[in-house]
Amino acid sequence: MKEMTLAPASSPISGELQVPGDKSISHRAIILGSLAEGTTTITQFLISEDTSRTVEAFRRLGVEIEEKGTSLKIHGRGLAALQEPYEPIYFGNSGTTARLMLGVLAGMPFFTSAYGDPHLTRRPMDRVVEPLSAMGGHFDGRNNGSYLPLAVRGGNLKGIHYTLPVKSAQVKSAVLLGGLFAEGTTEITEETPSRNHTENMLEAFGADIKTSGCHIQMTGESSLAATDVTVPGDISSAAFFMAAAAIVPGSKLTLRRVGLNHSRTGIIDVLIEMGTQVSIANKQTIGGETFGDITIAHRPLKATVIESDIIPRLIDELPVIALIASQAEGETIIRDAEELRLKETDRIQATVDGLNRIGADVEPTADGMIINGKSALTGGQAKAYHDHRIAMMLAIASLIAKQKVVIDDVSSIAISYPDFFQHLRDITNR
């Protein structure tokens, strides 16, 4: 455990930041680069505990991966040349690694076993095991394969038509990755489009994939060709500093080269709806992913309702959005976000508990929360529940608290943003 005490900000937030590479895209670049034929170079890769689990998983499967700072070179083995690992694969705390790798392992004609840390071991895997089993994968583990550790015997997959029962890009991605190895066509239907990084990258690597609205179709057993990947800045990481500029009076902050994929920009829409001044410059698109510079300037905030189709576009940002809402005039309501209860922790309860402990007025609901603003945050002691997004949200909350905020454990932040506190000091002079 690593307790941290944070004092309120003594001046407005200002300056510029380059946030680290997108975590979702970094995971997928490693996976597809390893499955492609030839050498893939990744630049601006996110170096973190989570992404290192995906790198190490493919090294155990026989892929040579060279690392030099935030640049990686992957010597892909193709879809058919991975090697049976001689010991279990460790996924750490990374739900993305676990769920996406299960899609890959289901297609491998050999035996694999995998496990995670105590927190990941409590997260459900049945949501990917079920469709992958329907394709022909064989899984064995606790509660009929619902939880890690899992034993996987893959190979001989068949394409299926699968309607996603949950709004989850991880489930969609696992089925698509299994579909790479499957005979025939894999089709996926979503109720609401979720983040589409996997589809974009599959297309960039040459997969036979077609997307139309909420329907995806991919033909399996075709080879992937190595391609270079530039990873944009992670909007989920940028969200914390966007929130800082939005809630600290007098602030203005620019975040450089942040990913602007439409499936991820819900937080920008919400900030604008709440009255924050947001501008975007220098937009570019590389490999199907758009990025640009985001400038946030503080303005008085008003409450809003966040629900329905926008939820998949900001699911990871909801804890920090709740913090922003605590500083808005009126009652903000978040609905249709029951998926939050299945993250690293129950993020609905963790967000409510964390904010209320330091003076906010937040009520949990079955599928979201009600935030009553505007609250004067008092400070005090708060729990992060070993969840990196809760820990970072509380750190940002300390900027406007009347007294110091003591976070019980901030070690989880290394999962996604190892330089978070250095960047926080850079824009606050703390």
C-alpha positions as CSV (number, residue, x, y, z in Angstrom):
1,M,0.0,0.0,0.0
2,K,1.2,3.5,-0.8
3,E,-0.8,6.2,1.1
4,M,-0.6,9.8,-0.3
5,T,-1.6,13.1,1.2
6,L,-2.5,15.9,-1.3
7,A,-3.0,19.6,-0.5
8,P,-5.4,21.9,-2.3
9,A,-4.2,23.8,-5.4
10,S,-2.9,27.3,-4.6
11,S,-3.4,28.6,-8.1
12,P,-5.3,27.8,-11.3
13,I,-4.4,24.9,-13.6
14,S,-2.4,26.1,-16.6
15,G,0.1,25.0,-19.2
16,E,0.3,22.0,-21.6
17,L,0.6,18.3,-21.2
18,Q,1.3,15.3,-23.5
19,V,-0.6,12.4,-21.9
20,P,0.7,8.8,-22.4
21,G,-0.4,6.6,-25.2
22,D,-3.9,5.1,-25.3
23,K,-4.1,2.0,-23.2
24,S,-6.8,0.3,-25.3
25,I,-4.9,0.9,-28.6
26,S,-1.6,-0.2,-27.1
27,H,-3.0,-3.6,-26.0
28,R,-4.5,-4.2,-29.5
29,A,-1.3,-3.1,-31.3
30,I,0.7,-5.8,-29.4
31,I,-2.0,-8.4,-30.1
32,L,-2.3,-7.8,-33.8
33,G,1.4,-7.1,-34.3
34,S,2.1,-10.5,-32.8
35,L,-0.4,-12.3,-34.9
36,A,0.7,-10.5,-38.2
37,E,3.3,-11.7,-40.6
38,G,6.4,-9.5,-40.5
39,T,7.7,-6.7,-38.3
40,T,5.4,-4.1,-36.7
41,T,6.8,-1.0,-35.1
42,I,4.6,0.8,-32.4
43,T,5.4,4.4,-31.4
44,Q,4.1,6.3,-28.4
45,F,3.2,2.9,-26.8
46,L,1.9,3.2,-23.2
47,I,4.4,1.7,-20.8
48,S,2.4,0.5,-17.8
49,E,1.7,-2.5,-15.7
50,D,-1.4,-3.4,-17.7
51,T,0.2,-3.3,-21.1
52,S,3.3,-5.1,-19.9
53,R,1.0,-8.1,-19.2
54,T,0.0,-8.3,-22.8
55,V,3.6,-8.0,-24.0
56,E,4.7,-10.8,-21.6
57,A,1.8,-13.0,-22.6
58,F,3.0,-13.0,-26.2
59,R,6.6,-13.5,-25.3
60,R,5.4,-16.7,-23.5
61,L,3.8,-17.6,-26.8
62,G,7.1,-17.3,-28.6
63,V,6.9,-13.8,-30.1
64,E,10.0,-11.7,-30.1
65,I,9.3,-8.1,-28.9
66,E,12.0,-5.4,-28.6
67,E,11.4,-2.4,-26.3
68,K,13.1,1.0,-26.5
69,G,11.4,3.6,-24.4
70,T,7.9,4.1,-25.8
71,S,8.8,2.4,-29.1
72,L,8.3,-1.4,-29.6
73,K,9.3,-3.6,-32.5
74,I,7.3,-6.9,-32.8
75,H,8.5,-9.7,-34.9
76,G,5.1,-11.3,-35.7
77,R,4.7,-15.0,-36.1
78,G,1.4,-15.1,-38.0
79,L,-1.8,-16.7,-37.0
80,A,-0.5,-20.3,-37.1
81,A,2.9,-20.2,-35.5
82,L,2.5,-19.3,-31.9
83,Q,4.0,-21.8,-29.4
84,E,2.4,-23.6,-26.6
85,P,3.7,-21.9,-23.4
86,Y,5.5,-24.1,-20.9
87,E,4.1,-22.4,-17.8
88,P,0.9,-20.5,-16.9
89,I,0.4,-16.9,-18.3
90,Y,-0.1,-14.2,-15.7
91,F,-2.5,-11.4,-16.6
92,G,-1.9,-9.3,-13.4
93,N,-4.7,-6.8,-12.8
94,S,-5.4,-6.3,-16.5
95,G,-9.0,-7.1,-17.5
96,T,-8.3,-6.0,-21.1
97,T,-5.3,-8.5,-21.4
98,A,-7.4,-11.3,-19.9
99,R,-10.5,-10.9,-22.0
100,L,-8.8,-10.2,-25.3
101,M,-6.1,-12.9,-24.8
102,L,-8.9,-15.5,-24.1
103,G,-10.1,-14.7,-27.7
104,V,-6.6,-15.4,-29.0
105,L,-6.0,-18.5,-26.9
106,A,-9.3,-20.0,-27.9
107,G,-8.0,-20.1,-31.5
108,M,-4.7,-21.8,-30.6
109,P,-4.4,-25.6,-31.3
110,F,-2.8,-26.2,-27.9
111,F,-3.3,-26.1,-24.1
112,T,-2.8,-22.9,-22.1
113,S,-3.5,-21.9,-18.5
114,A,-3.9,-18.4,-17.3
115,Y,-4.3,-16.6,-14.0
116,G,-4.5,-13.0,-12.5
117,D,-4.0,-11.1,-9.3
118,P,-6.6,-11.3,-6.5
119,H,-8.6,-8.4,-7.9
120,L,-8.7,-9.8,-11.5
121,T,-9.6,-13.2,-10.1
122,R,-12.9,-11.8,-8.9
123,R,-13.9,-10.2,-12.2
124,P,-16.3,-12.2,-14.5
125,M,-14.9,-13.9,-17.6
126,D,-18.0,-15.8,-18.5
127,R,-19.1,-13.0,-20.8
128,V,-16.2,-13.9,-23.2
129,V,-16.0,-17.6,-22.3
130,E,-19.7,-18.1,-23.4
131,P,-19.4,-16.9,-27.0
132,L,-15.9,-18.4,-27.4
133,S,-17.2,-21.7,-26.2
134,A,-20.0,-21.5,-28.8
135,M,-17.3,-21.0,-31.4
136,G,-15.6,-24.3,-30.3
137,G,-13.1,-23.2,-27.6
138,H,-12.8,-25.3,-24.4
139,F,-12.5,-23.6,-21.0
140,D,-12.3,-25.0,-17.5
141,G,-12.2,-23.0,-14.3
142,R,-14.2,-21.9,-11.3
143,N,-18.0,-21.7,-11.7
144,N,-17.9,-23.4,-15.1
145,G,-15.2,-21.1,-16.4
146,S,-16.6,-17.9,-15.1
147,Y,-13.5,-16.8,-13.3
148,L,-9.7,-17.0,-13.5
149,P,-7.6,-19.2,-13.2
150,L,-8.7,-20.8,-16.5
151,A,-7.4,-23.7,-18.5
152,V,-7.9,-23.2,-22.3
153,R,-7.8,-25.8,-25.0
154,G,-8.3,-24.0,-28.3
155,G,-8.4,-24.6,-32.0
156,N,-11.0,-25.7,-34.6
157,L,-13.2,-22.6,-34.1
158,K,-16.3,-21.9,-36.2
159,G,-17.7,-18.5,-37.0
160,I,-20.9,-17.5,-35.2
161,H,-23.5,-14.8,-35.3
162,Y,-23.4,-13.2,-31.9
163,T,-25.6,-10.4,-30.4
164,L,-23.8,-8.7,-27.6
165,P,-25.8,-9.0,-24.3
166,V,-23.7,-6.2,-22.7
167,K,-22.3,-2.9,-23.9
168,S,-18.7,-4.1,-23.9
169,A,-15.8,-3.5,-26.3
170,Q,-13.8,-6.2,-24.5
171,V,-16.4,-8.9,-25.3
172,K,-16.8,-7.7,-28.9
173,S,-13.0,-7.7,-29.3
174,A,-12.6,-11.2,-27.8
175,V,-15.1,-12.6,-30.3
176,L,-13.5,-10.8,-33.2
177,L,-10.0,-12.1,-32.2
178,G,-11.4,-15.6,-31.9
179,G,-13.0,-15.0,-35.3
180,L,-9.5,-14.5,-36.9
181,F,-8.9,-18.2,-36.3
182,A,-12.4,-19.4,-37.1
183,E,-13.7,-21.2,-40.2
184,G,-16.3,-19.2,-42.0
185,T,-17.8,-15.8,-41.0
186,T,-18.1,-14.3,-37.6
187,E,-20.9,-11.7,-37.2
188,I,-21.5,-9.4,-34.3
189,T,-24.5,-7.2,-33.6
190,E,-24.4,-4.5,-30.9
191,E,-27.3,-2.7,-29.4
192,T,-25.2,0.5,-29.2
193,P,-21.8,0.9,-30.9
194,S,-19.0,0.5,-28.3
195,R,-15.4,1.7,-28.8
196,N,-14.2,0.5,-32.2
197,H,-10.4,0.4,-31.8
198,T,-10.3,-3.4,-32.6
199,E,-12.2,-3.0,-35.8
200,N,-10.0,0.0,-36.9
201,M,-6.8,-2.0,-36.2
202,L,-8.0,-5.2,-37.8
203,E,-8.7,-3.3,-41.0
204,A,-5.3,-1.6,-40.8
205,F,-3.6,-5.0,-40.5
206,G,-5.5,-6.4,-43.5
207,A,-8.3,-8.5,-41.9
208,D,-11.4,-9.2,-44.0
209,I,-13.8,-7.1,-41.8
210,K,-16.8,-5.0,-42.7
211,T,-18.7,-2.7,-40.3
212,S,-22.1,-1.1,-40.9
213,G,-23.7,0.7,-37.9
214,C,-24.1,-1.8,-35.1
215,H,-23.2,-4.8,-37.3
216,I,-19.7,-6.3,-37.9
217,Q,-18.8,-9.1,-40.2
218,M,-15.4,-10.8,-40.5
219,T,-14.1,-13.8,-42.4
220,G,-11.6,-15.8,-40.6
221,E,-8.4,-17.8,-41.5
222,S,-6.9,-15.0,-43.6
223,S,-3.4,-13.7,-42.8
224,L,-2.6,-10.3,-41.3
225,A,0.2,-8.1,-42.6
226,A,2.5,-6.2,-40.3
227,T,1.9,-2.5,-40.2
228,D,3.3,0.4,-38.2
229,V,1.1,1.9,-35.5
230,T,1.2,5.4,-33.9
231,V,-0.7,5.4,-30.6
232,P,-2.6,8.6,-29.8
233,G,-2.7,10.0,-26.3
234,D,-5.2,8.3,-24.1
235,I,-8.4,10.3,-23.7
236,S,-9.2,8.3,-20.5
237,S,-5.9,9.6,-19.0
238,A,-6.5,13.1,-20.4
239,A,-9.9,13.1,-18.8
240,F,-8.5,13.7,-15.3
241,F,-6.7,16.8,-16.3
242,M,-9.7,18.0,-18.4
243,A,-11.6,17.7,-15.1
244,A,-8.9,19.6,-13.2
245,A,-9.2,22.5,-15.6
246,A,-13.0,22.3,-15.6
247,I,-13.4,22.6,-11.8
248,V,-10.5,24.9,-10.7
249,P,-11.5,28.5,-11.2
250,G,-9.4,30.5,-13.6
251,S,-7.8,27.4,-15.2
252,K,-6.9,26.9,-18.9
253,L,-5.0,23.7,-20.0
254,T,-4.0,22.2,-23.4
255,L,-3.6,18.5,-23.8
256,R,-1.6,17.6,-26.9
257,R,-2.2,14.8,-29.4
258,V,-5.1,13.2,-27.6
259,G,-7.2,10.4,-29.3
260,L,-10.5,11.7,-30.6
261,N,-12.1,8.5,-31.7
262,H,-15.9,9.2,-31.7
263,S,-16.5,6.1,-29.6
264,R,-14.4,7.6,-26.8
265,T,-15.2,11.3,-26.8
266,G,-18.4,11.3,-24.7
267,I,-16.6,13.2,-21.9
268,I,-16.0,16.1,-24.3
269,D,-19.7,16.2,-25.2
270,V,-20.6,16.2,-21.5
271,L,-18.2,19.0,-20.6
272,I,-19.6,21.2,-23.3
273,E,-23.2,20.4,-22.2
274,M,-22.2,21.4,-18.6
275,G,-20.8,24.7,-19.8
276,T,-17.1,24.1,-20.0
277,Q,-15.2,25.9,-22.8
278,V,-13.6,23.2,-25.0
279,S,-11.7,23.8,-28.2
280,I,-9.9,21.3,-30.5
281,A,-7.0,22.0,-32.9
282,N,-4.5,20.2,-35.1
283,K,-6.8,17.2,-35.9
284,Q,-5.1,14.4,-37.8
285,T,-6.1,10.8,-38.7
286,I,-3.6,8.0,-38.8
287,G,-4.5,4.3,-39.2
288,G,-8.2,5.0,-38.7
289,E,-7.6,6.9,-35.4
290,T,-8.1,10.6,-35.1
291,F,-6.2,12.8,-32.6
292,G,-5.7,16.4,-31.8
293,D,-5.0,19.1,-29.2
294,I,-7.8,19.7,-26.6
295,T,-7.9,23.0,-24.7
296,I,-10.1,23.2,-21.6
297,A,-11.0,26.5,-19.9
298,H,-13.0,26.8,-16.7
299,R,-16.5,28.2,-16.8
300,P,-19.4,27.9,-14.3
301,L,-20.9,24.4,-14.5
302,K,-24.5,23.3,-14.7
303,A,-26.0,19.9,-14.1
304,T,-27.0,17.5,-16.8
305,V,-28.4,14.0,-17.4
306,I,-26.0,11.3,-18.7
307,E,-27.7,8.2,-20.1
308,S,-28.4,5.8,-23.0
309,D,-26.2,5.7,-26.1
310,I,-23.5,8.1,-24.7
311,I,-22.6,5.7,-21.8
312,P,-20.3,3.3,-23.8
313,R,-18.5,6.4,-25.0
314,L,-17.5,7.5,-21.5
315,I,-17.8,4.5,-19.3
316,D,-14.3,4.7,-17.9
317,E,-14.6,8.5,-17.3
318,L,-17.7,8.3,-15.2
319,P,-16.0,8.5,-11.8
320,V,-14.2,11.7,-12.7
321,I,-17.4,13.0,-14.4
322,A,-19.1,12.5,-11.1
323,L,-16.5,14.7,-9.5
324,I,-17.1,17.4,-12.1
325,A,-20.8,17.1,-11.5
326,S,-20.3,17.7,-7.8
327,Q,-19.2,21.3,-8.8
328,A,-22.1,21.9,-11.1
329,E,-25.3,23.8,-10.0
330,G,-28.2,21.4,-9.8
331,E,-28.7,17.6,-9.8
332,T,-26.8,15.5,-12.3
333,I,-28.1,12.0,-13.0
334,I,-26.1,9.1,-14.5
335,R,-28.2,6.2,-15.8
336,D,-27.6,3.0,-17.8
337,A,-24.1,2.5,-16.3
338,E,-24.5,-0.8,-14.6
339,E,-21.4,-2.0,-16.3
340,L,-19.5,0.1,-13.8
341,R,-20.2,-2.4,-11.1
342,L,-18.1,-5.0,-13.0
343,K,-14.8,-3.0,-13.4
344,E,-11.7,-3.3,-11.2
345,T,-14.1,-2.7,-8.3
346,D,-17.8,-1.7,-8.1
347,R,-17.1,1.7,-9.5
348,I,-20.5,3.1,-8.7
349,Q,-20.1,2.3,-5.0
350,A,-16.5,3.3,-4.9
351,T,-17.2,6.6,-6.6
352,V,-20.0,7.4,-4.2
353,D,-18.0,6.4,-1.2
354,G,-14.9,8.3,-2.3
355,L,-16.7,11.5,-3.1
356,N,-19.0,11.5,0.0
357,R,-16.0,10.9,2.3
358,I,-14.5,14.2,1.2
359,G,-17.7,16.3,1.3
360,A,-19.7,15.7,-1.9
361,D,-23.4,14.7,-1.9
362,V,-23.7,11.6,-4.2
363,E,-26.4,8.9,-4.1
364,P,-25.9,5.4,-5.7
365,T,-28.6,3.9,-7.9
366,A,-28.8,0.4,-9.4
367,D,-27.4,1.6,-12.7
368,G,-25.6,4.9,-11.9
369,M,-25.8,7.7,-9.4
370,I,-27.3,11.1,-8.5
371,I,-24.9,13.9,-7.8
372,N,-26.2,16.9,-6.0
373,G,-24.2,20.1,-6.6
374,K,-22.7,22.4,-6.0
375,S,-20.7,20.8,-3.1
376,A,-17.8,22.4,-1.1
377,L,-15.4,19.5,-0.8
378,T,-14.0,19.4,2.8
379,G,-11.1,16.9,2.3
380,G,-10.3,14.1,4.6
381,Q,-9.5,10.4,4.2
382,A,-10.7,8.3,1.3
383,K,-10.3,4.8,-0.1
384,A,-9.2,4.1,-3.7
385,Y,-10.3,0.4,-3.6
386,H,-7.2,-0.6,-5.5
387,D,-8.7,1.0,-8.6
388,H,-6.5,3.4,-10.6
389,R,-9.4,5.5,-11.9
390,I,-10.8,6.0,-8.4
391,A,-7.4,6.9,-7.1
392,M,-6.8,9.5,-9.8
393,M,-10.3,11.0,-9.4
394,L,-9.6,11.5,-5.7
395,A,-6.2,13.2,-6.5
396,I,-8.0,15.6,-8.8
397,A,-10.6,16.3,-6.2
398,S,-7.9,17.3,-3.8
399,L,-7.3,20.4,-6.0
400,I,-10.5,22.0,-4.8
401,A,-10.8,20.6,-1.3
402,K,-10.7,22.9,1.7
403,Q,-8.3,20.6,3.6
404,K,-5.8,17.9,2.5
405,V,-7.1,14.7,0.9
406,V,-5.5,11.4,2.2
407,I,-5.8,8.5,-0.3
408,D,-5.2,5.2,1.3
409,D,-3.4,3.6,-1.6
410,V,-2.3,5.1,-4.9
411,S,-0.1,2.2,-6.2
412,S,-2.8,1.1,-8.6
413,I,-2.2,4.2,-10.7
414,A,0.8,2.6,-12.3
415,I,-1.6,0.2,-14.1
416,S,-2.4,3.0,-16.6
417,Y,-0.6,6.2,-15.9
418,P,2.9,5.8,-14.2
419,D,3.7,9.5,-14.6
420,F,0.4,10.8,-13.3
421,F,1.7,12.6,-10.2
422,Q,4.6,14.2,-12.1
423,H,2.1,15.6,-14.6
424,L,-0.1,16.8,-11.8
425,R,2.8,18.7,-10.3
426,D,3.7,20.1,-13.7
427,I,0.3,21.9,-14.1
428,T,-0.2,22.9,-10.4
429,N,3.4,23.8,-9.3
430,R,2.8,21.6,-6.2
